[in-house]
Amino acid sequence: MKLVVQRVTEANVTVDGAVIGQITNGVMVLVGVTHEDTEEDAVYLADKTANLRIFEDGDGKMNLSLLDVRGEVLSVSQFTLYGETKKGRRPNFMNAAKPDQALGLYEKFNELLREKGIKVETGKFGAMMDVQLTNSGPVTLIIDSKQ
């Protein structure tokens, strides 16, 4: 699994003109799943996301985690994170997991964050979505469970 984690002051996702997920202080997470991923990958990434020290403490240093600041998560499935662009000009998405596998692991990732007491809002799996966010910092990290 692969994540793009962005520290945000606000973020929302819209489907068909309606806001379906919205957060304030926390992280916007794009979640990609590939064929080899298992529940272990979801467990690893949920723990990593909850405990990443990317929020500033009183001294302005990134020493606090999502759990420490009681931050929220806006989680959006993103198969294009596994787009291959080496050949040609059109991305190849053969490395992205099939929807049934991806949906299960995406939902497991979100469930694991909720079990840690984190408020998680989501997009709509497989839908065309518009995402808006205010990246704070900016802080953006790419986390791959295989690396």
DAVEN-V571148 format. One record per helix or strand. SS is the DSSP state (H for helix, E for strand). FROM is the first residue (numbers start at 1). TO is the last residue. If there is no record, write none. Layout:
{{SS & FROM & TO} {SS & FROM & TO}}
//
This chain:
{{E & 2 & 15} {E & 18 & 23} {E & 26 & 32} {E & 34 & 34} {H & 39 & 51} {E & 55 & 56} {E & 62 & 64} {H & 66 & 69} {E & 72 & 77} {H & 79 & 82} {E & 84 & 84} {E & 92 & 92} {E & 96 & 96} {H & 99 & 115} {E & 120 & 122} {E & 130 & 144}}
//
